[in-house]
Amino acid sequence: MYTFKKYQKPEILQNHLNLGGENPAEEKIEVTSLYITRNGKPSIPVMGEFHYSRYNRKDWYKELCKMKAGGITLVSTYVFWIYHEESEGVFDFTGDNDLRAFIMECKKAGLEAVIRIGPWAHGECRNGGLPDWLLQKPFKLRENNPEYLKYVRTFYENISQQVQGLFYKDGGNIIAVQLENELTNDAEHLATLKEMAVDCGMIAPIYTVTGWNAVEGARIPVDEVFPVFGGYCDAPWDDHLDQLPPSPHYFFTGMRNDTGIGADLLPQEIEDDGQWRLPYERYPFATCELGGGIQVTHHRRPIIRGMDIYSISLVKIGDGNNLIGYYMYHGGTNKIGKLSTFQESKATGYPNDYPILSYDFQCALSEYGEVREQYRLLNILHLFVQDFQETLAPMTRVEAENSVSREDTTSLRYVMRTDGVSGYVFVNHYQRLTQLQDVRNVVIDTGSVIFPSIDVCGEVSFFMPFRMELSGVVLDYGTVQPLCREGDTYFFAQIPGVTPEYQFSDGQKITAQAGLKSAFQVNGTTVVTLSWDQARYLRRLDGELYIGDGCDLYQSGNEIRSVVDGDFHYWYWNGVGFNLNSIQQSYTAPSITYDNVEQPPFDPKYTEQLHIGGEREIKWQRISVTGSEGFLDIDYFGDVAQIYADEELVADSYYYGDVWRVPARLLDGKECYLAVSEMRNDFYREFEIMNR
């Protein structure tokens, strides 16, 4: 029998923060101590990071539509100073740097936006995004000195000019501004940056700052900003080559502040006078950097799986997360500037070397817009959050009666969110790179409802409802995971290894067989139980429900599309059942041939990347590509790979165990050369661990 500690009704503070705003339609965004409200109703935004300057603008809209199909409602994006003012006084907001066009594309796709205006951003960008020329000035940066603030004001003014009329107060879709990033110990500077942003015309309902990196939370101007947090499944910035201990993010700890994020860039000594503690109780639990994946460094190269990401997000929702934000959600490609490359590297004083171009991040949508498994799994959570946010947001965390230590691989990890009457029991039986023992005959007692015995086996992470109201019908419990609703029809997913059983308050007990034809009715309410695999491909597009037949659907304009080229099939919910539709579209797979060469017939510009850590043997091949559709699988084995097309570096990769997927369009019709450097035993690798 698994039980919980006593529920305590929270005190919800309102109108205590200098945040909030109204648009011309008299719609309001406000922030209580527990959740964000929209027109007085609790709301849980789902935020995904996507950097406009790291992507081709002609593809912005398509990629944003994919993000929306994955359940994202809010797009966050860095405004990297070095991208916009590489040379002092010369601003560039054109082409892929066109911030205004990107925000408008977000609105076209039906998405709201957060601009992360720095000035310092990090984001694995050169100098944390600060231009080289600024670093050469004879004054300190990232603090309140007049010389620095003068340049920041000019930068802010230029950003503001680009986005005027696009803020929420104007009827636009920018609802939040993030100030600085990972600043741990200077509340006064953060307050100045907010004042400056407002003075420059960047007026939004919400101003966020990152709250981590200090033991008691970053020092912030209390009630002026909204602290947001994060959590990653690994730490490729750690300076060693060993496997990390179990991440605390796979445990229901209620922890917001992860002091390990970005620890590679912290000052050696942080002043702690014992007088500061971030007042968490004044703010909702919010995240901006749940790892949607992780970027490999040259010395640490983890392999990210879908469950690595999904289970962390589920744990944080169980712990009370009421703003779900991922970094990154969509990967991208660094630009190369006129004066330098733009990636973080040891050459610029950082402790890590990142690829020159690739900012793939192994996240939900790849560097080139391909879907990874966490995209599908996370959407299972996002569908639920969007449809049940008004009742979920006020529910608070009630911890398990018995806690689980980080070394414990045998005990059940579980928590509850409840309003004192109804709620959800969350279970996480997944730990990255660790096999957890099966837990059988699990009986969970919420204090008001006792679930039937289930077995928790294999790699599973799920939640189950109790006393859930379904259009006037009360579901006492369900050994299923809620997905979404369509009118009076409620969709659930079968939890892998668990029989779907529904117990209603009128005494009816129904055991369902998951599938497209599983619908049953209880007093006018329809219940549909999908298999876990069907739930992975369930999408809400323009308010309608679709299930891809092994394909990932999104909507662009009025057209239903599949992420992968070629013919595809899907089921459409017509209000009563699912209808099958088929789409035929031509597709010609590309081809590639390789020819060994001693050297390319030109002087490659960036061969130093092939020799990180010392001189290495380089293998060159001339590659010939036919066709511009689809992707090429480049199955190399080495340390670093580069592709030059017509003498320009167009793609690069640090080998971490996966096949390198490169769009054929980058290489078609060009003279291309592939370079692969010799592998050595000088980095942390997981492809050997996973192949054991």
Secondary structure, 3 states (H helix, E strand, C coil): CECECCCCCCCCCCCCCCCCEECCCCCEEEECCCCEEECCEEECCEEEECCHHHCCHHHHHHHHHHHHHCCCCEEEEECCHHHHCCECCECCCCHHHCHHHHHHHHHHCCCEEEEECCCCCCCCEHHHHCCHHHHCCCCCCCCCCHHHHHHHHHHHHHHHHHHCCCEHHHCCCEEEEECCCCCCECHHHHHHHHHHHHHCCCCCCEEEEECCCCCCCCECCCCCCEEEEEECCCCCCCCCCCCCCCCHHHCCCCCCCCCCCCHHHCCCCCCCCCCCCCCHHHCCCEEEEEECCCCCCCCEECCCCHHHHHHHHHHHHHCCCCEEEEECCECEECCECCCCECECCHHHCCCCCCCCCEECCCCCECCCCCECHHHHHHHHHHHHHHHHHHHHCCCEEEEECCCCCCCCCCCCCEEEEECCCCEEEEEEECECCECCCCEEEECEECCCCECCCEEECCCEEEEEEEEEEECCEEEEEECCEEEEEECCEEEEECCCCCCCEEEECCCCEEECCCCCCCCEEECCEEEEEECHHHHHCEEEECCEEEEECCCCEEEECCEEEECCCCCEEEEEECCCCEEEEEECCCCCCCEEEEEEECCCCCCCCCHHHHHCCCCCCEEEEEEEEECCCCEEEECCCCCEEEEEECCEEEEEEECCCCCEEEEHHHCCCCCEEEEEECCCCCCEECHHHHCC
